[in-house]
Amino acid sequence: MNAAPLSSPRLQRVLALLRDGRPHTTRDIVRRARVMAVNACVAELRVHGAVIHCRARRVNGARRYYYTMLKEPKDG
């Protein structure tokens, strides 16, 4: 994968949101970090050493994905 630099404003917004260590839904990340491809941002942060857990849950019959950062990326 050709990941953006960690200094990318897009990755920095996602990183700032996930830093609290709490689970965030895809929709929450889209709205609060102003990004569209959440899974791509998470993959890029992982390339930089972040440990981010993704868990799918059914809520009212719909599948929702929750992302939780367990470890920050190197030089994050």
PQR file of N, CA, C, O and H, with PARSE charges and radii, in Angstrom:
ATOM      1  N   MET A   1       0.834  -1.182   0.000 -0.4000 1.5000
ATOM      2  CA  MET A   1       0.000   0.000   0.000 -0.0000 2.0000
ATOM      3  C   MET A   1       0.878   1.244   0.000  0.5500 1.7000
ATOM      4  O   MET A   1       1.898   1.299   0.687 -0.5500 1.4000
ATOM      5  N   ASN A   2       0.479   2.216  -0.760 -0.4000 1.5000
ATOM      6  CA  ASN A   2       1.178   3.495  -0.808 -0.0000 2.0000
ATOM      7  C   ASN A   2       0.450   4.469   0.113  0.5500 1.7000
ATOM      8  O   ASN A   2      -0.445   5.196  -0.319 -0.5500 1.4000
ATOM      9  H   ASN A   2      -0.350   2.171  -1.318  0.4000 1.0000
ATOM     10  N   ALA A   3       0.840   4.476   1.387 -0.4000 1.5000
ATOM     11  CA  ALA A   3       0.159   5.289   2.391 -0.0000 2.0000
ATOM     12  C   ALA A   3       0.603   6.739   2.321  0.5500 1.7000
ATOM     13  O   ALA A   3       1.752   7.040   1.999 -0.5500 1.4000
ATOM     14  H   ALA A   3       1.567   3.885   1.738  0.4000 1.0000
ATOM     15  N   ALA A   4      -0.329   7.629   2.629 -0.4000 1.5000
ATOM     16  CA  ALA A   4      -0.010   9.053   2.736 -0.0000 2.0000
ATOM     17  C   ALA A   4       0.919   9.253   3.930  0.5500 1.7000
ATOM     18  O   ALA A   4       0.929   8.437   4.852 -0.5500 1.4000
ATOM     19  H   ALA A   4      -1.262   7.385   2.891  0.4000 1.0000
ATOM     20  N   PRO A   5       1.698  10.332   3.918 -0.5600 1.5000
ATOM     21  CA  PRO A   5       2.541  10.604   5.085  0.2800 2.0000
ATOM     22  C   PRO A   5       1.670  10.827   6.326  0.5500 1.7000
ATOM     23  O   PRO A   5       0.534  11.289   6.222 -0.5500 1.4000
ATOM     24  N   LEU A   6       2.202  10.501   7.468 -0.4000 1.5000
ATOM     25  CA  LEU A   6       1.458  10.668   8.708 -0.0000 2.0000
ATOM     26  C   LEU A   6       1.104  12.131   8.958  0.5500 1.7000
ATOM     27  O   LEU A   6       0.163  12.424   9.695 -0.5500 1.4000
ATOM     28  H   LEU A   6       3.125  10.126   7.552  0.4000 1.0000
ATOM     29  N   SER A   7       1.840  13.034   8.358 -0.4000 1.5000
ATOM     30  CA  SER A   7       1.572  14.471   8.508 -0.0000 2.0000
ATOM     31  C   SER A   7       0.376  14.933   7.675  0.5500 1.7000
ATOM     32  O   SER A   7      -0.030  16.090   7.780 -0.5500 1.4000
ATOM     33  H   SER A   7       2.605  12.796   7.759  0.4000 1.0000
ATOM     34  N   SER A   8      -0.188  14.061   6.859 -0.4000 1.5000
ATOM     35  CA  SER A   8      -1.346  14.400   6.037 -0.0000 2.0000
ATOM     36  C   SER A   8      -2.477  14.934   6.920  0.5500 1.7000
ATOM     37  O   SER A   8      -2.818  14.305   7.922 -0.5500 1.4000
ATOM     38  H   SER A   8       0.142  13.121   6.774  0.4000 1.0000
ATOM     39  N   PRO A   9      -3.062  16.079   6.568 -0.5600 1.5000
ATOM     40  CA  PRO A   9      -4.176  16.616   7.367  0.2800 2.0000
ATOM     41  C   PRO A   9      -5.327  15.618   7.520  0.5500 1.7000
ATOM     42  O   PRO A   9      -5.960  15.555   8.574 -0.5500 1.4000
ATOM     43  N   ARG A  10      -5.592  14.854   6.488 -0.4000 1.5000
ATOM     44  CA  ARG A  10      -6.660  13.852   6.528 -0.0000 2.0000
ATOM     45  C   ARG A  10      -6.368  12.801   7.597  0.5500 1.7000
ATOM     46  O   ARG A  10      -7.238  12.487   8.409 -0.5500 1.4000
ATOM     47  H   ARG A  10      -5.078  14.905   5.632  0.4000 1.0000
ATOM     48  N   LEU A  11      -5.158  12.260   7.603 -0.4000 1.5000
ATOM     49  CA  LEU A  11      -4.801  11.253   8.606 -0.0000 2.0000
ATOM     50  C   LEU A  11      -4.727  11.863   9.997  0.5500 1.7000
ATOM     51  O   LEU A  11      -5.088  11.212  10.978 -0.5500 1.4000
ATOM     52  H   LEU A  11      -4.451  12.515   6.944  0.4000 1.0000
ATOM     53  N   GLN A  12      -4.269  13.096  10.095 -0.4000 1.5000
ATOM     54  CA  GLN A  12      -4.185  13.761  11.390 -0.0000 2.0000
ATOM     55  C   GLN A  12      -5.565  13.962  12.014  0.5500 1.7000
ATOM     56  O   GLN A  12      -5.719  13.851  13.230 -0.5500 1.4000
ATOM     57  H   GLN A  12      -3.976  13.625   9.299  0.4000 1.0000
ATOM     58  N   ARG A  13      -6.571  14.259  11.184 -0.4000 1.5000
ATOM     59  CA  ARG A  13      -7.936  14.428  11.710 -0.0000 2.0000
ATOM     60  C   ARG A  13      -8.478  13.107  12.256  0.5500 1.7000
ATOM     61  O   ARG A  13      -9.104  13.076  13.315 -0.5500 1.4000
ATOM     62  H   ARG A  13      -6.447  14.349  10.196  0.4000 1.0000
ATOM     63  N   VAL A  14      -8.234  12.018  11.528 -0.4000 1.5000
ATOM     64  CA  VAL A  14      -8.699  10.701  11.986 -0.0000 2.0000
ATOM     65  C   VAL A  14      -7.941  10.301  13.250  0.5500 1.7000
ATOM     66  O   VAL A  14      -8.536   9.800  14.204 -0.5500 1.4000
ATOM     67  H   VAL A  14      -7.726  12.042  10.667  0.4000 1.0000
ATOM     68  N   LEU A  15      -6.653  10.519  13.252 -0.4000 1.5000
ATOM     69  CA  LEU A  15      -5.821  10.194  14.409 -0.0000 2.0000
ATOM     70  C   LEU A  15      -6.287  10.961  15.647  0.5500 1.7000
ATOM     71  O   LEU A  15      -6.384  10.388  16.732 -0.5500 1.4000
ATOM     72  H   LEU A  15      -6.170  10.926  12.476  0.4000 1.0000
ATOM     73  N   ALA A  16      -6.572  12.243  15.488 -0.4000 1.5000
ATOM     74  CA  ALA A  16      -7.030  13.063  16.618 -0.0000 2.0000
ATOM     75  C   ALA A  16      -8.325  12.508  17.205  0.5500 1.7000
ATOM     76  O   ALA A  16      -8.511  12.516  18.421 -0.5500 1.4000
ATOM     77  H   ALA A  16      -6.493  12.709  14.606  0.4000 1.0000
ATOM     78  N   LEU A  17      -9.199  12.036  16.359 -0.4000 1.5000
ATOM     79  CA  LEU A  17     -10.477  11.486  16.820 -0.0000 2.0000
ATOM     80  C   LEU A  17     -10.280  10.151  17.539  0.5500 1.7000
ATOM     81  O   LEU A  17     -10.882   9.914  18.586 -0.5500 1.4000
ATOM     82  H   LEU A  17      -9.047  12.029  15.370  0.4000 1.0000
ATOM     83  N   LEU A  18      -9.443   9.288  16.982 -0.4000 1.5000
ATOM     84  CA  LEU A  18      -9.260   7.949  17.550 -0.0000 2.0000
ATOM     85  C   LEU A  18      -8.372   7.933  18.792  0.5500 1.7000
ATOM     86  O   LEU A  18      -8.326   6.934  19.510 -0.5500 1.4000
ATOM     87  H   LEU A  18      -8.954   9.481  16.132  0.4000 1.0000
ATOM     88  N   ARG A  19      -7.677   9.025  19.045 -0.4000 1.5000
ATOM     89  CA  ARG A  19      -6.741   9.079  20.181 -0.0000 2.0000
ATOM     90  C   ARG A  19      -7.397   8.833  21.530  0.5500 1.7000
ATOM     91  O   ARG A  19      -6.718   8.444  22.479 -0.5500 1.4000
ATOM     92  H   ARG A  19      -7.715   9.836  18.462  0.4000 1.0000
ATOM     93  N   ASP A  20      -8.697   9.049  21.635 -0.4000 1.5000
ATOM     94  CA  ASP A  20      -9.358   8.873  22.933 -0.0000 2.0000
ATOM     95  C   ASP A  20      -9.486   7.400  23.330  0.5500 1.7000
ATOM     96  O   ASP A  20      -9.873   7.093  24.458 -0.5500 1.4000
ATOM     97  H   ASP A  20      -9.249   9.364  20.863  0.4000 1.0000
ATOM     98  N   GLY A  21      -9.162   6.484  22.399 -0.4000 1.5000
ATOM     99  CA  GLY A  21      -9.195   5.060  22.717 -0.0000 2.0000
ATOM    100  C   GLY A  21     -10.591   4.463  22.818  0.5500 1.7000
ATOM    101  O   GLY A  21     -10.751   3.308  23.212 -0.5500 1.4000
ATOM    102  H   GLY A  21      -8.848   6.734  21.483  0.4000 1.0000
ATOM    103  N   ARG A  22     -11.594   5.247  22.463 -0.4000 1.5000
ATOM    104  CA  ARG A  22     -12.977   4.762  22.506 -0.0000 2.0000
ATOM    105  C   ARG A  22     -13.408   4.291  21.124  0.5500 1.7000
ATOM    106  O   ARG A  22     -12.834   4.721  20.124 -0.5500 1.4000
ATOM    107  H   ARG A  22     -11.464   6.185  22.143  0.4000 1.0000
ATOM    108  N   PRO A  23     -14.413   3.409  21.049 -0.5600 1.5000
ATOM    109  CA  PRO A  23     -14.910   2.967  19.742  0.2800 2.0000
ATOM    110  C   PRO A  23     -15.657   4.094  19.027  0.5500 1.7000
ATOM    111  O   PRO A  23     -16.439   4.821  19.640 -0.5500 1.4000
ATOM    112  N   HIS A  24     -15.407   4.228  17.735 -0.4000 1.5000
ATOM    113  CA  HIS A  24     -16.086   5.221  16.897 -0.0000 2.0000
ATOM    114  C   HIS A  24     -16.638   4.518  15.668  0.5500 1.7000
ATOM    115  O   HIS A  24     -15.940   3.722  15.039 -0.5500 1.4000
ATOM    116  H   HIS A  24     -14.772   3.637  17.237  0.4000 1.0000
ATOM    117  N   THR A  25     -17.883   4.807  15.322 -0.4000 1.5000
ATOM    118  CA  THR A  25     -18.479   4.210  14.129 -0.0000 2.0000
ATOM    119  C   THR A  25     -17.908   4.858  12.875  0.5500 1.7000
ATOM    120  O   THR A  25     -17.340   5.949  12.919 -0.5500 1.4000
ATOM    121  H   THR A  25     -18.450   5.453  15.832  0.4000 1.0000
ATOM    122  N   THR A  26     -18.074   4.164  11.768 -0.4000 1.5000
ATOM    123  CA  THR A  26     -17.662   4.721  10.479 -0.0000 2.0000
ATOM    124  C   THR A  26     -18.322   6.078  10.275  0.5500 1.7000
ATOM    125  O   THR A  26     -17.668   7.042   9.878 -0.5500 1.4000
ATOM    126  H   THR A  26     -18.536   3.278  11.732  0.4000 1.0000
ATOM    127  N   ARG A  27     -19.602   6.145  10.545 -0.4000 1.5000
ATOM    128  CA  ARG A  27     -20.348   7.398  10.347 -0.0000 2.0000
ATOM    129  C   ARG A  27     -19.808   8.523  11.228  0.5500 1.7000
ATOM    130  O   ARG A  27     -19.691   9.664  10.783 -0.5500 1.4000
ATOM    131  H   ARG A  27     -20.133   5.362  10.867  0.4000 1.0000
ATOM    132  N   ASP A  28     -19.484   8.199  12.467 -0.4000 1.5000
ATOM    133  CA  ASP A  28     -18.924   9.189  13.387 -0.0000 2.0000
ATOM    134  C   ASP A  28     -17.605   9.737  12.844  0.5500 1.7000
ATOM    135  O   ASP A  28     -17.361  10.943  12.884 -0.5500 1.4000
ATOM    136  H   ASP A  28     -19.579   7.271  12.828  0.4000 1.0000
ATOM    137  N   ILE A  29     -16.764   8.848  12.341 -0.4000 1.5000
ATOM    138  CA  ILE A  29     -15.469   9.274  11.801 -0.0000 2.0000
ATOM    139  C   ILE A  29     -15.670  10.134  10.558  0.5500 1.7000
ATOM    140  O   ILE A  29     -15.002  11.156  10.398 -0.5500 1.4000
ATOM    141  H   ILE A  29     -16.962   7.868  12.308  0.4000 1.0000
ATOM    142  N   VAL A  30     -16.579   9.731   9.682 -0.4000 1.5000
ATOM    143  CA  VAL A  30     -16.866  10.521   8.473 -0.0000 2.0000
ATOM    144  C   VAL A  30     -17.276  11.934   8.858  0.5500 1.7000
ATOM    145  O   VAL A  30     -16.775  12.907   8.295 -0.5500 1.4000
ATOM    146  H   VAL A  30     -17.122   8.901   9.812  0.4000 1.0000
ATOM    147  N   ARG A  31     -18.171  12.043   9.802 -0.4000 1.5000
ATOM    148  CA  ARG A  31     -18.696  13.357  10.187 -0.0000 2.0000
ATOM    149  C   ARG A  31     -17.691  14.206  10.951  0.5500 1.7000
ATOM    150  O   ARG A  31     -17.502  15.383  10.644 -0.5500 1.4000
ATOM    151  H   ARG A  31     -18.578  11.252  10.259  0.4000 1.0000
ATOM    152  N   ARG A  32     -17.053  13.610  11.941 -0.4000 1.5000
ATOM    153  CA  ARG A  32     -16.191  14.401  12.823 -0.0000 2.0000
ATOM    154  C   ARG A  32     -14.800  14.653  12.260  0.5500 1.7000
ATOM    155  O   ARG A  32     -14.202  15.692  12.539 -0.5500 1.4000
ATOM    156  H   ARG A  32     -17.207  12.654  12.190  0.4000 1.0000
ATOM    157  N   ALA A  33     -14.270  13.707  11.463 -0.4000 1.5000
ATOM    158  CA  ALA A  33     -12.936  13.892  10.885 -0.0000 2.0000
ATOM    159  C   ALA A  33     -13.002  14.408   9.451  0.5500 1.7000
ATOM    160  O   ALA A  33     -11.975  14.726   8.851 -0.5500 1.4000
ATOM    161  H   ALA A  33     -14.755  12.863  11.236  0.4000 1.0000
ATOM    162  N   ARG A  34     -14.217  14.489   8.904 -0.4000 1.5000
ATOM    163  CA  ARG A  34     -14.425  14.998   7.547 -0.0000 2.0000
ATOM    164  C   ARG A  34     -13.608  14.213   6.509  0.5500 1.7000
ATOM    165  O   ARG A  34     -12.880  14.786   5.698 -0.5500 1.4000
ATOM    166  H   ARG A  34     -15.051  14.230   9.392  0.4000 1.0000
ATOM    167  N   VAL A  35     -13.756  12.890   6.563 -0.4000 1.5000
ATOM    168  CA  VAL A  35     -13.129  11.999   5.579 -0.0000 2.0000
ATOM    169  C   VAL A  35     -14.210  11.093   5.008  0.5500 1.7000
ATOM    170  O   VAL A  35     -15.271  10.931   5.611 -0.5500 1.4000
ATOM    171  H   VAL A  35     -14.347  12.424   7.221  0.4000 1.0000
ATOM    172  N   MET A  36     -13.947  10.511   3.864 -0.4000 1.5000
ATOM    173  CA  MET A  36     -14.932   9.626   3.246 -0.0000 2.0000
ATOM    174  C   MET A  36     -14.538   8.151   3.344  0.5500 1.7000
ATOM    175  O   MET A  36     -15.358   7.327   3.747 -0.5500 1.4000
ATOM    176  H   MET A  36     -13.085  10.642   3.374  0.4000 1.0000
ATOM    177  N   ALA A  37     -13.343   7.815   2.995 -0.4000 1.5000
ATOM    178  CA  ALA A  37     -12.914   6.414   2.954 -0.0000 2.0000
ATOM    179  C   ALA A  37     -12.257   6.042   4.288  0.5500 1.7000
ATOM    180  O   ALA A  37     -11.032   5.987   4.398 -0.5500 1.4000
ATOM    181  H   ALA A  37     -12.677   8.485   2.667  0.4000 1.0000
ATOM    182  N   VAL A  38     -13.089   5.790   5.288 -0.4000 1.5000
ATOM    183  CA  VAL A  38     -12.585   5.509   6.632 -0.0000 2.0000
ATOM    184  C   VAL A  38     -11.681   4.285   6.633  0.5500 1.7000
ATOM    185  O   VAL A  38     -10.616   4.300   7.251 -0.5500 1.4000
ATOM    186  H   VAL A  38     -14.084   5.835   5.199  0.4000 1.0000
ATOM    187  N   ASN A  39     -12.096   3.225   5.945 -0.4000 1.5000
ATOM    188  CA  ASN A  39     -11.279   2.004   5.937 -0.0000 2.0000
ATOM    189  C   ASN A  39      -9.902   2.262   5.329  0.5500 1.7000
ATOM    190  O   ASN A  39      -8.919   1.667   5.770 -0.5500 1.4000
ATOM    191  H   ASN A  39     -12.961   3.212   5.443  0.4000 1.0000
ATOM    192  N   ALA A  40      -9.812   3.126   4.337 -0.4000 1.5000
ATOM    193  CA  ALA A  40      -8.519   3.459   3.725 -0.0000 2.0000
ATOM    194  C   ALA A  40      -7.660   4.260   4.701  0.5500 1.7000
ATOM    195  O   ALA A  40      -6.459   4.017   4.816 -0.5500 1.4000
ATOM    196  H   ALA A  40     -10.611   3.610   3.978  0.4000 1.0000
ATOM    197  N   CYS A  41      -8.268   5.208   5.397 -0.4000 1.5000
ATOM    198  CA  CYS A  41      -7.524   5.996   6.388 -0.0000 2.0000
ATOM    199  C   CYS A  41      -6.980   5.098   7.491  0.5500 1.7000
ATOM    200  O   CYS A  41      -5.833   5.243   7.913 -0.5500 1.4000
ATOM    201  H   CYS A  41      -9.244   5.405   5.302  0.4000 1.0000
ATOM    202  N   VAL A  42      -7.807   4.174   7.949 -0.4000 1.5000
ATOM    203  CA  VAL A  42      -7.385   3.243   8.996 -0.0000 2.0000
ATOM    204  C   VAL A  42      -6.238   2.367   8.483  0.5500 1.7000
ATOM    205  O   VAL A  42      -5.271   2.130   9.206 -0.5500 1.4000
ATOM    206  H   VAL A  42      -8.739   4.056   7.606  0.4000 1.0000
ATOM    207  N   ALA A  43      -6.340   1.891   7.257 -0.4000 1.5000
ATOM    208  CA  ALA A  43      -5.270   1.074   6.671 -0.0000 2.0000
ATOM    209  C   ALA A  43      -3.970   1.871   6.589  0.5500 1.7000
ATOM    210  O   ALA A  43      -2.894   1.342   6.867 -0.5500 1.4000
ATOM    211  H   ALA A  43      -7.126   2.084   6.669  0.4000 1.0000
ATOM    212  N   GLU A  44      -4.072   3.137   6.208 -0.4000 1.5000
ATOM    213  CA  GLU A  44      -2.872   3.980   6.121 -0.0000 2.0000
ATOM    214  C   GLU A  44      -2.265   4.208   7.503  0.5500 1.7000
ATOM    215  O   GLU A  44      -1.043   4.170   7.648 -0.5500 1.4000
ATOM    216  H   GLU A  44      -4.946   3.567   5.982  0.4000 1.0000
ATOM    217  N   LEU A  45      -3.092   4.443   8.514 -0.4000 1.5000
ATOM    218  CA  LEU A  45      -2.570   4.609   9.872 -0.0000 2.0000
ATOM    219  C   LEU A  45      -1.896   3.324  10.346  0.5500 1.7000
ATOM    220  O   LEU A  45      -0.889   3.374  11.052 -0.5500 1.4000
ATOM    221  H   LEU A  45      -4.085   4.473   8.396  0.4000 1.0000
ATOM    222  N   ARG A  46      -2.440   2.189   9.964 -0.4000 1.5000
ATOM    223  CA  ARG A  46      -1.819   0.906  10.328 -0.0000 2.0000
ATOM    224  C   ARG A  46      -0.448   0.753   9.681  0.5500 1.7000
ATOM    225  O   ARG A  46       0.471   0.219  10.302 -0.5500 1.4000
ATOM    226  H   ARG A  46      -3.258   2.149   9.390  0.4000 1.0000
ATOM    227  N   VAL A  47      -0.299   1.214   8.443 -0.4000 1.5000
ATOM    228  CA  VAL A  47       1.009   1.169   7.771 -0.0000 2.0000
ATOM    229  C   VAL A  47       2.044   1.933   8.597  0.5500 1.7000
ATOM    230  O   VAL A  47       3.218   1.566   8.629 -0.5500 1.4000
ATOM    231  H   VAL A  47      -1.045   1.648   7.938  0.4000 1.0000
ATOM    232  N   HIS A  48       1.599   2.992   9.258 -0.4000 1.5000
ATOM    233  CA  HIS A  48       2.492   3.817  10.078 -0.0000 2.0000
ATOM    234  C   HIS A  48       2.661   3.267  11.493  0.5500 1.7000
ATOM    235  O   HIS A  48       3.296   3.907  12.331 -0.5500 1.4000
ATOM    236  H   HIS A  48       0.645   3.290   9.231  0.4000 1.0000
ATOM    237  N   GLY A  49       2.103   2.093  11.764 -0.4000 1.5000
ATOM    238  CA  GLY A  49       2.322   1.432  13.044 -0.0000 2.0000
ATOM    239  C   GLY A  49       1.170   1.484  14.030  0.5500 1.7000
ATOM    240  O   GLY A  49       1.285   0.938  15.127 -0.5500 1.4000
ATOM    241  H   GLY A  49       1.588   1.574  11.082  0.4000 1.0000
ATOM    242  N   ALA A  50       0.067   2.121  13.677 -0.4000 1.5000
ATOM    243  CA  ALA A  50      -1.083   2.165  14.586 -0.0000 2.0000
ATOM    244  C   ALA A  50      -1.718   0.781  14.687  0.5500 1.7000
ATOM    245  O   ALA A  50      -1.737   0.017  13.722 -0.5500 1.4000
ATOM    246  H   ALA A  50      -0.026   2.565  12.785  0.4000 1.0000
ATOM    247  N   VAL A  51      -2.232   0.480  15.866 -0.4000 1.5000
ATOM    248  CA  VAL A  51      -3.010  -0.737  16.062 -0.0000 2.0000
ATOM    249  C   VAL A  51      -4.453  -0.280  16.259  0.5500 1.7000
ATOM    250  O   VAL A  51      -4.793   0.322  17.277 -0.5500 1.4000
ATOM    251  H   VAL A  51      -2.216   1.101  16.649  0.4000 1.0000
ATOM    252  N   ILE A  52      -5.286  -0.572  15.278 -0.4000 1.5000
ATOM    253  CA  ILE A  52      -6.682  -0.143  15.298 -0.0000 2.0000
ATOM    254  C   ILE A  52      -7.557  -1.372  15.119  0.5500 1.7000
ATOM    255  O   ILE A  52      -7.461  -2.090  14.124 -0.5500 1.4000
ATOM    256  H   ILE A  52      -5.010  -1.061  14.450  0.4000 1.0000
ATOM    257  N   HIS A  53      -8.409  -1.593  16.103 -0.4000 1.5000
ATOM    258  CA  HIS A  53      -9.320  -2.741  16.090 -0.0000 2.0000
ATOM    259  C   HIS A  53     -10.618  -2.326  15.409  0.5500 1.7000
ATOM    260  O   HIS A  53     -11.149  -1.250  15.680 -0.5500 1.4000
ATOM    261  H   HIS A  53      -8.487  -1.009  16.912  0.4000 1.0000
ATOM    262  N   CYS A  54     -11.123  -3.172  14.533 -0.4000 1.5000
ATOM    263  CA  CYS A  54     -12.403  -2.929  13.871 -0.0000 2.0000
ATOM    264  C   CYS A  54     -13.351  -4.054  14.256  0.5500 1.7000
ATOM    265  O   CYS A  54     -13.025  -5.233  14.124 -0.5500 1.4000
ATOM    266  H   CYS A  54     -10.691  -4.047  14.313  0.4000 1.0000
ATOM    267  N   ARG A  55     -14.522  -3.673  14.729 -0.4000 1.5000
ATOM    268  CA  ARG A  55     -15.513  -4.669  15.143 -0.0000 2.0000
ATOM    269  C   ARG A  55     -16.847  -4.349  14.489  0.5500 1.7000
ATOM    270  O   ARG A  55     -17.314  -3.210  14.527 -0.5500 1.4000
ATOM    271  H   ARG A  55     -14.787  -2.715  14.836  0.4000 1.0000
ATOM    272  N   ALA A  56     -17.450  -5.356  13.893 -0.4000 1.5000
ATOM    273  CA  ALA A  56     -18.775  -5.191  13.281 -0.0000 2.0000
ATOM    274  C   ALA A  56     -19.834  -5.628  14.286  0.5500 1.7000
ATOM    275  O   ALA A  56     -19.693  -6.656  14.949 -0.5500 1.4000
ATOM    276  H   ALA A  56     -17.070  -6.281  13.861  0.4000 1.0000
ATOM    277  N   ARG A  57     -20.888  -4.840  14.389 -0.4000 1.5000
ATOM    278  CA  ARG A  57     -22.021  -5.173  15.257 -0.0000 2.0000
ATOM    279  C   ARG A  57     -23.313  -4.930  14.496  0.5500 1.7000
ATOM    280  O   ARG A  57     -23.385  -4.063  13.624 -0.5500 1.4000
ATOM    281  H   ARG A  57     -21.003  -4.005  13.850  0.4000 1.0000
ATOM    282  N   ARG A  58     -24.320  -5.699  14.836 -0.4000 1.5000
ATOM    283  CA  ARG A  58     -25.656  -5.477  14.262 -0.0000 2.0000
ATOM    284  C   ARG A  58     -26.421  -4.561  15.208  0.5500 1.7000
ATOM    285  O   ARG A  58     -26.556  -4.846  16.398 -0.5500 1.4000
ATOM    286  H   ARG A  58     -24.261  -6.403  15.544  0.4000 1.0000
ATOM    287  N   VAL A  59     -26.914  -3.462  14.663 -0.4000 1.5000
ATOM    288  CA  VAL A  59     -27.707  -2.505  15.428 -0.0000 2.0000
ATOM    289  C   VAL A  59     -28.989  -2.263  14.645  0.5500 1.7000
ATOM    290  O   VAL A  59     -28.953  -1.756  13.524 -0.5500 1.4000
ATOM    291  H   VAL A  59     -26.805  -3.230  13.696  0.4000 1.0000
ATOM    292  N   ASN A  60     -30.114  -2.625  15.235 -0.4000 1.5000
ATOM    293  CA  ASN A  60     -31.414  -2.490  14.554 -0.0000 2.0000
ATOM    294  C   ASN A  60     -31.408  -3.148  13.173  0.5500 1.7000
ATOM    295  O   ASN A  60     -31.979  -2.618  12.220 -0.5500 1.4000
ATOM    296  H   ASN A  60     -30.143  -3.037  16.145  0.4000 1.0000
ATOM    297  N   GLY A  61     -30.761  -4.297  13.080 -0.4000 1.5000
ATOM    298  CA  GLY A  61     -30.730  -5.046  11.830 -0.0000 2.0000
ATOM    299  C   GLY A  61     -29.680  -4.595  10.833  0.5500 1.7000
ATOM    300  O   GLY A  61     -29.482  -5.248   9.808 -0.5500 1.4000
ATOM    301  H   GLY A  61     -30.297  -4.728  13.854  0.4000 1.0000
ATOM    302  N   ALA A  62     -29.004  -3.490  11.112 -0.4000 1.5000
ATOM    303  CA  ALA A  62     -27.969  -2.979  10.196 -0.0000 2.0000
ATOM    304  C   ALA A  62     -26.589  -3.259  10.787  0.5500 1.7000
ATOM    305  O   ALA A  62     -26.404  -3.233  12.003 -0.5500 1.4000
ATOM    306  H   ALA A  62     -29.165  -2.959  11.944  0.4000 1.0000
ATOM    307  N   ARG A  63     -25.634  -3.524   9.912 -0.4000 1.5000
ATOM    308  CA  ARG A  63     -24.271  -3.765  10.359 -0.0000 2.0000
ATOM    309  C   ARG A  63     -23.553  -2.426  10.506  0.5500 1.7000
ATOM    310  O   ARG A  63     -23.560  -1.597   9.596 -0.5500 1.4000
ATOM    311  H   ARG A  63     -25.785  -3.545   8.924  0.4000 1.0000
ATOM    312  N   ARG A  64     -22.933  -2.235  11.670 -0.4000 1.5000
ATOM    313  CA  ARG A  64     -22.150  -1.022  11.925 -0.0000 2.0000
ATOM    314  C   ARG A  64     -20.742  -1.433  12.320  0.5500 1.7000
ATOM    315  O   ARG A  64     -20.537  -2.415  13.033 -0.5500 1.4000
ATOM    316  H   ARG A  64     -22.927  -2.909  12.408  0.4000 1.0000
ATOM    317  N   TYR A  65     -19.773  -0.655  11.839 -0.4000 1.5000
ATOM    318  CA  TYR A  65     -18.374  -0.933  12.139 -0.0000 2.0000
ATOM    319  C   TYR A  65     -17.869   0.083  13.147  0.5500 1.7000
ATOM    320  O   TYR A  65     -18.091   1.287  13.013 -0.5500 1.4000
ATOM    321  H   TYR A  65     -19.939   0.143  11.259  0.4000 1.0000
ATOM    322  N   TYR A  66     -17.184  -0.432  14.161 -0.4000 1.5000
ATOM    323  CA  TYR A  66     -16.626   0.403  15.215 -0.0000 2.0000
ATOM    324  C   TYR A  66     -15.107   0.271  15.183  0.5500 1.7000
ATOM    325  O   TYR A  66     -14.575  -0.839  15.154 -0.5500 1.4000
ATOM    326  H   TYR A  66     -17.004  -1.410  14.270  0.4000 1.0000
ATOM    327  N   TYR A  67     -14.415   1.402  15.188 -0.4000 1.5000
ATOM    328  CA  TYR A  67     -12.955   1.435  15.156 -0.0000 2.0000
ATOM    329  C   TYR A  67     -12.442   1.955  16.490  0.5500 1.7000
ATOM    330  O   TYR A  67     -12.904   2.980  16.990 -0.5500 1.4000
ATOM    331  H   TYR A  67     -14.847   2.304  15.212  0.4000 1.0000
ATOM    332  N   THR A  68     -11.477   1.231  17.062 -0.4000 1.5000
ATOM    333  CA  THR A  68     -10.866   1.620  18.328 -0.0000 2.0000
ATOM    334  C   THR A  68      -9.351   1.561  18.169  0.5500 1.7000
ATOM    335  O   THR A  68      -8.807   0.531  17.771 -0.5500 1.4000
ATOM    336  H   THR A  68     -11.101   0.398  16.656  0.4000 1.0000
ATOM    337  N   MET A  69      -8.668   2.665  18.478 -0.4000 1.5000
ATOM    338  CA  MET A  69      -7.207   2.666  18.385 -0.0000 2.0000
ATOM    339  C   MET A  69      -6.632   2.165  19.705  0.5500 1.7000
ATOM    340  O   MET A  69      -6.901   2.727  20.767 -0.5500 1.4000
ATOM    341  H   MET A  69      -9.111   3.502  18.801  0.4000 1.0000
ATOM    342  N   LEU A  70      -5.838   1.102  19.623 -0.4000 1.5000
ATOM    343  CA  LEU A  70      -5.210   0.504  20.791 -0.0000 2.0000
ATOM    344  C   LEU A  70      -3.784   1.005  20.983  0.5500 1.7000
ATOM    345  O   LEU A  70      -3.274   1.026  22.103 -0.5500 1.4000
ATOM    346  H   LEU A  70      -5.620   0.646  18.760  0.4000 1.0000
ATOM    347  N   LYS A  71      -3.147   1.405  19.892 -0.4000 1.5000
ATOM    348  CA  LYS A  71      -1.768   1.909  19.947 -0.0000 2.0000
ATOM    349  C   LYS A  71      -1.607   2.951  18.853  0.5500 1.7000
ATOM    350  O   LYS A  71      -2.031   2.742  17.716 -0.5500 1.4000
ATOM    351  H   LYS A  71      -3.562   1.387  18.982  0.4000 1.0000
ATOM    352  N   GLU A  72      -0.990   4.073  19.204 -0.4000 1.5000
ATOM    353  CA  GLU A  72      -0.774   5.141  18.221 -0.0000 2.0000
ATOM    354  C   GLU A  72       0.334   4.761  17.242  0.5500 1.7000
ATOM    355  O   GLU A  72       1.185   3.926  17.550 -0.5500 1.4000
ATOM    356  H   GLU A  72      -0.646   4.242  20.128  0.4000 1.0000
ATOM    357  N   PRO A  73       0.317   5.376  16.064 -0.5600 1.5000
ATOM    358  CA  PRO A  73       1.391   5.105  15.103  0.2800 2.0000
ATOM    359  C   PRO A  73       2.722   5.652  15.603  0.5500 1.7000
ATOM    360  O   PRO A  73       2.766   6.518  16.477 -0.5500 1.4000
ATOM    361  N   LYS A  74       3.792   5.139  15.039 -0.4000 1.5000
ATOM    362  CA  LYS A  74       5.123   5.657  15.355 -0.0000 2.0000
ATOM    363  C   LYS A  74       5.175   7.121  14.945  0.5500 1.7000
ATOM    364  O   LYS A  74       4.679   7.489  13.880 -0.5500 1.4000
ATOM    365  H   LYS A  74       3.756   4.436  14.329  0.4000 1.0000
ATOM    366  N   ASP A  75       5.759   7.938  15.767 -0.4000 1.5000
ATOM    367  CA  ASP A  75       5.881   9.380  15.498 -0.0000 2.0000
ATOM    368  C   ASP A  75       4.518  10.035  15.359  0.5500 1.7000
ATOM    369  O   ASP A  75       4.381  11.030  14.647 -0.5500 1.4000
ATOM    370  H   ASP A  75       6.162   7.640  16.633  0.4000 1.0000
ATOM    371  N   GLY A  76       3.501   9.490  16.030 -0.4000 1.5000
ATOM    372  CA  GLY A  76       2.153  10.025  15.938 -0.0000 2.0000
ATOM    373  C   GLY A  76       1.919  11.144  16.874  0.5500 1.7000
ATOM    374  O   GLY A  76       0.822  11.700  16.910 -0.5500 1.4000
ATOM    375  H   GLY A  76       3.611   8.681  16.608  0.4000 1.0000
TER
END
